[in-house]
Amino acid sequence: MSLARWSVSLIAVIGILAATIAGATIWLLLTDPVRGADTVSTAMATGDITPFMRALGGVIVDALRDLFRYL
């Protein structure tokens, strides 16, 4: 029974992370399409996803900062 609960918790955490990344990607492309397109084109040309992940991280940090400022 413990293994079943652990696996459900792991799947839930993975789902939450995937939803967060998907939401941040959509938010980045809606609010700053030039930066989003630039990071995607750079990632496709060089094969390095670091600029894209950095841009997503910036969006998530800004959203959390605004949320905590609101609270």
C-alpha positions as CSV (number, residue, x, y, z in Angstrom):
1,M,0.0,0.0,0.0
2,S,2.9,2.4,0.7
3,L,4.3,2.0,-2.7
4,A,1.0,2.8,-4.3
5,R,0.6,6.0,-2.3
6,W,4.2,7.0,-3.1
7,S,3.7,6.5,-6.8
8,V,0.5,8.5,-6.8
9,S,2.3,11.3,-5.0
10,L,5.2,11.2,-7.5
11,I,2.8,11.3,-10.5
12,A,1.0,14.3,-8.9
13,V,4.2,16.2,-8.5
14,I,5.2,15.5,-12.1
15,G,1.8,16.6,-13.2
16,I,2.0,19.9,-11.3
17,L,5.5,20.6,-12.7
18,A,4.3,19.9,-16.2
19,A,1.3,22.2,-15.8
20,T,3.5,24.9,-14.4
21,I,6.0,24.7,-17.3
22,A,3.1,24.6,-19.8
23,G,1.4,27.6,-18.2
24,A,4.7,29.6,-18.1
25,T,5.4,28.8,-21.8
26,I,1.9,30.1,-22.8
27,W,2.3,33.1,-20.6
28,L,5.7,33.9,-22.1
29,L,4.4,33.6,-25.6
30,L,1.4,35.8,-24.9
31,T,3.0,38.6,-22.9
32,D,6.4,38.8,-24.6
33,P,6.2,37.1,-28.0
34,V,9.4,38.5,-29.3
35,R,11.5,37.2,-26.4
36,G,9.7,33.8,-26.6
37,A,10.2,33.5,-30.4
38,D,13.9,34.6,-30.0
39,T,14.6,32.0,-27.3
40,V,12.8,29.3,-29.3
41,S,14.7,30.1,-32.5
42,T,18.0,30.2,-30.6
43,A,17.3,26.8,-29.0
44,M,16.4,25.3,-32.4
45,A,19.5,26.7,-34.1
46,T,22.0,25.8,-31.5
47,G,20.3,22.8,-29.8
48,D,20.9,24.5,-26.4
49,I,17.7,25.0,-24.4
50,T,19.4,27.1,-21.7
51,P,18.0,30.5,-22.9
52,F,14.5,29.1,-23.2
53,M,14.6,27.6,-19.7
54,R,16.1,30.9,-18.4
55,A,13.2,32.8,-19.9
56,L,10.7,30.4,-18.4
57,G,12.4,30.6,-15.0
58,G,12.1,34.4,-15.2
59,V,8.4,34.2,-16.0
60,I,7.8,31.8,-13.0
61,V,9.9,33.9,-10.6
62,D,8.0,37.1,-11.7
63,A,4.7,35.4,-11.2
64,L,5.6,34.1,-7.7
65,R,7.0,37.6,-6.8
66,D,3.8,39.3,-7.8
67,L,1.7,36.7,-6.0
68,F,3.6,37.1,-2.8
69,R,3.5,40.9,-3.1
70,Y,-0.2,40.6,-3.5
71,L,-0.6,38.4,-0.4
